[in-house]
Amino acid sequence: MAANYEEARGAMSRPDFTAKIALAYKECRETVMLLRLIRDANLLSASRLTGLLTEAEELRAILGSSLKTTRNPQSLQSSNP
């Protein structure tokens, strides 16, 4: 996820940025799913995974919001009085 986000920061254009943020978001969703599988299969204790899962879910929300804003920049203008 971090490498994909870093790639997005160096994007050459808005479409390039959007594509790279979308990839980071997808990777983050996959990470959340894999962490849940690891937890549910009892491969690691829930206490060891709680912080990682929380952080991954927070990153997913941030990346999802960034992707939404990037795809619809007018939403920023309409939310500011």
C-alpha positions in Angstrom: 0.0 0.0 0.0 2.7 2.5 1.0 4.6 1.9 -2.3 1.4 2.5 -4.3 0.6 5.6 -2.4 4.2 6.9 -3.0 3.8 6.2 -6.7 0.6 8.3 -6.7 2.4 11.2 -5.1 4.8 11.2 -8.0 2.0 10.9 -10.7 2.6 12.8 -13.9 -1.1 13.8 -14.4 -4.5 13.8 -12.7 -5.6 10.6 -14.5 -2.3 8.9 -13.5 -2.8 10.0 -9.9 -6.3 8.6 -9.9 -5.2 5.3 -11.3 -2.5 5.0 -8.7 -4.7 5.9 -5.8 -7.3 3.4 -7.1 -4.6 0.7 -7.0 -3.5 1.7 -3.5 -7.2 1.5 -2.4 -7.6 -1.9 -4.0 -4.4 -3.2 -2.3 -5.6 -1.8 1.0 -9.0 -3.6 0.7 -7.1 -6.8 -0.1 -4.9 -6.3 3.0 -8.0 -5.8 5.2 -9.5 -9.0 3.9 -6.3 -11.0 4.4 -5.9 -9.7 7.9 -9.4 -10.8 8.7 -8.8 -14.3 7.2 -5.6 -14.6 9.3 -7.6 -13.6 12.4 -10.6 -15.8 11.7 -8.3 -18.8 11.0 -6.5 -18.2 14.3 -3.2 -18.0 12.6 -2.3 -15.1 14.9 -3.9 -14.0 18.0 -6.6 -11.3 17.7 -4.7 -9.1 20.1 -1.7 -9.1 17.6 -3.9 -8.3 14.7 -6.3 -5.7 16.2 -4.0 -2.7 15.7 -3.0 -3.8 12.2 -6.6 -4.3 11.2 -7.7 -1.0 12.7 -4.9 0.8 10.9 -5.6 -0.9 7.6 -9.3 0.0 7.9 -8.4 3.6 8.6 -6.1 3.7 5.6 -8.8 2.2 3.4 -11.2 4.9 4.5 -8.6 7.7 3.8 -7.7 6.2 0.4 -11.4 5.7 -0.5 -12.1 9.3 0.3 -9.1 10.5 -1.7 -10.2 8.4 -4.6 -13.8 9.8 -4.4 -12.5 13.4 -4.3 -10.1 12.8 -7.2 -12.9 11.3 -9.3 -15.3 14.1 -8.5 -13.3 17.3 -7.6 -16.5 19.4 -7.7 -17.6 17.8 -4.5 -14.9 19.9 -2.7 -16.3 23.1 -4.2 -19.9 22.3 -3.3 -19.0 21.4 0.4 -17.3 24.7 1.0 -19.6 27.7 1.7 
